[in-house]
Amino acid sequence: MSALLELKNVSHAYDRKQVLRNISFRVEKGAIACLLGASGCGKTTVLRCIAGFEPVPAGEILLNGQVMSRKGLTVAAEKRRIGMVFQDYALFPHLTVARNIAFGLHRSGEAARAARVAEMLETVGLEQVGDRYPHELSGGQQQRVALARALAPRPDLLLLDEPFSNLDVEMRERLSLEVRDILKQQNSTAVLVTHDQHEAFNIADEIGLMADGAIEQWDTPYKLYHEPASRFVADFIGQGMFLPGTVIDKNSIRLELGVLYGQLPWPQGSVVDVLLRPDDILHDDASDLQAQVLHKAFRGAEFLYTLQLPGGGRVLSLVPSHHNHAIGEKIGIRLEVDHLVAFARNASR
């Protein structure tokens, strides 16, 4: 099956400074993809190249199997059937909500336009505010209007550039889940850009983690978390700490907390770093293994404890909040690891 969007070895530079290096990925119709990474990693430049705002000096960008960008060719942005949702919403302040949504429907007849606007207002849950102006709405409502306006012309592809960054944390999380539901309901294909991994995990089917203009790993959120392809990915995604381990044989590693099992590429005796997530370390009062509480962060339903092991290593542990231990107290723990993640000591990216 051909992808709706495909990038093949796309590179880009500003003033001879390389900002994208051989970017390749595919997005199938109806899928939601995300480019995730820190500021300056190149993710917004990828979005601009897809939209047709930037030329592509090397590689190709295809939509529905048709080349949109390559060296010497840039199909105009307005001919790509792409919708955009921007960080600052970019709503027209002098137009009502309904007229903002109708803006891209100028080729439709009046009745069809009114029907589509009514449909989109219902889709984003704003049926009662069609006659209001943007300044009369909350930030979350404005973002829904921007989404409705982008979806109204039924674009082949929707691009979202840090769409929730102006919202508070609670609203950002709730709206990201709502936006995913809306996109799935509309069977829309979308590419989101964000620096927030929680946002990416909430909304995306697939995520490309970027660094220094390249994609470190393109995968599902589950695999990024449990099967990171590099030490960089393991450090960036989620929380965790590394403990040294020694390879016993091709299937087992010994570390201070016990023996872990999995297929290993290193010879016997190799020293490796083993990634342990907070959910790998369980609080167990019956365990003989004790760890000292160094720090704790209250998260409502649970504490995130930073624990020091007898050998000096540190781990994180998520513990139900009714287990309220004091700093300096020793608690029993045990290891329960379903996904063994290890890297050669001092491995480079």
Residue pairs with C-beta under 8 A, 6 or more apart in sequence:
1 28
2 64
2 65
3 26
3 27
3 28
3 29
3 62
4 27
4 28
4 29
4 63
4 64
4 156
4 157
4 189
5 26
5 27
5 33
5 50
5 61
5 62
5 63
5 157
5 189
5 191
6 25
6 26
6 27
6 60
6 61
6 62
7 23
7 24
7 25
7 26
7 46
7 50
7 59
7 60
7 61
7 62
8 24
8 59
8 60
8 61
8 62
9 22
9 23
9 24
9 58
9 59
9 60
10 20
10 22
10 23
10 24
10 46
10 49
10 56
10 58
10 59
10 60
10 61
10 69
11 18
11 20
11 21
11 22
11 23
11 56
11 57
11 58
11 59
12 18
12 19
12 20
12 42
12 45
12 49
12 54
12 55
12 56
12 57
12 58
13 19
13 20
13 57
18 213
19 42
19 45
19 213
20 42
20 45
20 46
20 49
20 213
20 214
21 212
21 213
21 214
22 59
22 214
23 42
23 46
23 59
23 213
23 214
23 215
24 59
24 215
25 33
25 208
25 215
25 218
27 33
27 157
27 189
27 191
27 206
28 189
29 187
29 189
30 184
30 187
30 188
30 189
31 189
31 190
31 205
31 206
32 180
32 183
32 184
32 188
32 189
32 190
32 191
32 192
32 203
32 204
32 205
32 206
33 190
33 191
33 192
33 204
33 205
33 206
33 207
33 208
34 191
34 192
34 193
34 194
34 200
34 203
34 204
34 206
34 207
34 208
35 43
35 46
35 47
35 191
35 192
35 193
35 194
35 207
35 208
35 210
36 43
36 194
36 195
36 197
36 200
36 207
36 208
36 209
36 210
37 43
37 195
37 209
37 210
37 211
38 195
38 211
39 195
41 210
41 211
41 212
41 213
42 210
42 212
42 213
42 214
43 193
43 210
44 161
44 162
44 193
45 54
46 193
46 210
47 159
47 161
47 191
47 193
48 54
49 55
49 56
49 61
49 69
50 61
50 68
50 82
50 157
50 159
50 191
51 77
51 80
51 82
51 84
51 159
52 68
52 69
52 74
52 75
52 76
52 77
52 79
52 80
52 82
53 77
55 69
55 74
56 69
56 70
56 71
56 74
57 71
58 71
59 70
60 67
60 69
60 70
61 67
61 68
61 69
61 70
62 68
63 80
63 81
63 82
63 156
63 157
64 156
67 73
67 75
68 74
68 75
68 80
69 75
80 156
80 157
81 155
81 156
81 157
82 155
82 156
82 157
82 158
82 159
83 104
83 150
83 151
83 153
83 155
83 157
83 158
83 159
84 150
84 158
84 159
84 160
84 161
85 143
85 146
85 147
85 150
85 158
85 159
85 160
85 161
85 163
86 146
86 161
86 163
87 161
87 162
87 163
87 165
87 166
88 166
89 134
89 142
89 143
89 145
89 146
89 166
90 146
91 100
91 134
91 142
91 145
91 146
91 149
92 99
92 100
92 103
92 134
93 133
93 134
93 135
94 133
95 103
95 133
96 130
96 131
96 132
96 133
97 121
97 126
97 129
97 130
97 131
97 132
97 133
97 134
97 137
97 145
98 117
98 121
98 130
98 131
100 134
100 145
100 149
101 117
101 120
101 121
101 145
101 148
101 149
101 152
102 113
102 114
102 116
102 117
102 152
103 149
104 149
104 150
104 152
104 153
105 112
105 113
105 116
105 117
105 152
105 153
108 116
116 152
117 130
117 152
118 127
118 130
120 148
120 149
120 151
120 152
121 127
121 129
121 130
121 148
123 148
123 151
123 182
123 185
123 186
124 144
124 145
124 147
124 148
124 182
125 144
125 178
126 141
126 144
126 145
126 148
129 136
129 137
129 141
134 142
134 145
137 145
139 166
139 167
139 171
140 167
140 171
140 174
140 175
143 163
143 164
143 167
143 175
144 175
144 178
146 163
147 163
147 179
147 182
150 158
151 158
151 182
151 186
151 188
155 188
156 189
157 189
157 190
157 191
158 183
158 188
158 189
158 190
158 191
159 190
159 191
159 193
160 179
160 190
160 191
160 192
160 193
161 193
162 193
162 194
162 195
163 179
163 192
164 171
164 172
164 175
164 176
164 194
164 196
164 199
165 172
165 194
165 195
165 196
167 175
172 196
172 199
173 198
173 199
173 202
176 199
176 202
176 203
177 202
177 203
179 203
180 202
180 203
183 190
183 203
192 199
192 200
192 203
192 204
194 200
197 236
197 237
197 238
200 207
200 221
201 207
201 221
204 221
205 220
206 218
206 219
206 220
207 218
207 219
207 220
207 221
207 224
208 215
208 217
208 218
209 215
209 216
209 217
209 218
209 224
209 233
209 236
209 237
210 216
211 232
211 236
211 349
216 229
216 230
216 232
216 233
216 236
216 349
217 224
217 228
217 229
217 230
217 233
219 227
219 229
224 233
224 237
225 237
225 238
225 277
226 338
226 339
226 341
227 339
227 341
228 234
228 237
228 275
228 341
230 343
230 347
230 349
231 273
231 343
231 347
231 348
231 349
232 349
234 240
234 275
234 341
234 343
238 277
239 277
239 278
239 304
239 316
240 275
240 276
240 277
240 278
240 316
241 275
241 276
241 313
241 314
241 315
241 316
242 273
242 274
242 275
242 276
242 343
243 255
243 256
243 257
243 273
243 274
243 276
243 309
243 313
243 315
244 255
244 271
244 272
244 273
244 274
244 313
244 345
245 253
245 254
245 255
245 260
245 271
245 272
245 273
245 274
245 342
246 253
246 254
246 255
246 269
246 270
246 271
246 272
247 253
247 264
247 266
247 267
247 268
247 269
247 270
247 271
247 272
248 254
248 259
248 268
249 264
249 268
250 263
250 264
250 268
251 261
251 262
251 263
251 264
252 259
252 260
252 261
252 262
252 264
253 259
253 260
253 261
253 262
253 264
253 272
253 274
253 340
253 342
255 274
256 309
256 310
256 311
256 313
257 276
257 281
257 289
257 309
257 315
257 333
257 335
258 335
260 274
260 335
260 337
260 340
261 340
262 340
262 342
264 342
266 272
266 344
270 344
271 345
272 342
272 343
272 344
272 345
273 342
273 343
273 344
273 345
273 347
274 340
274 341
274 342
275 341
275 342
275 343
276 315
276 316
276 335
276 337
277 316
278 304
278 316
278 317
278 318
279 318
280 315
280 335
280 336
280 337
281 307
281 315
281 316
281 317
281 333
281 334
281 335
282 317
282 333
282 334
282 335
282 336
283 305
283 317
283 319
283 320
283 323
283 331
283 332
283 333
284 332
284 333
284 334
285 331
285 332
286 332
287 332
287 333
287 334
288 332
289 332
289 333
289 334
290 310
290 330
290 331
290 332
290 333
291 307
291 308
291 309
291 310
291 315
291 317
291 330
291 331
291 333
292 307
292 308
292 328
292 329
292 330
293 305
293 306
293 307
293 325
293 326
293 327
293 328
293 329
293 330
293 331
294 306
294 307
294 308
294 314
294 327
295 305
295 306
295 327
296 303
296 304
296 305
296 306
296 325
296 327
297 303
297 304
298 321
299 321
300 321
301 320
301 321
302 318
302 319
302 320
302 321
303 318
303 319
303 320
303 321
303 323
303 324
303 325
304 316
304 317
304 318
305 316
305 317
305 318
305 319
305 325
305 331
306 314
306 315
306 316
307 314
307 315
307 316
307 317
307 331
307 333
308 314
309 315
315 333
317 333
319 325
323 331
325 331
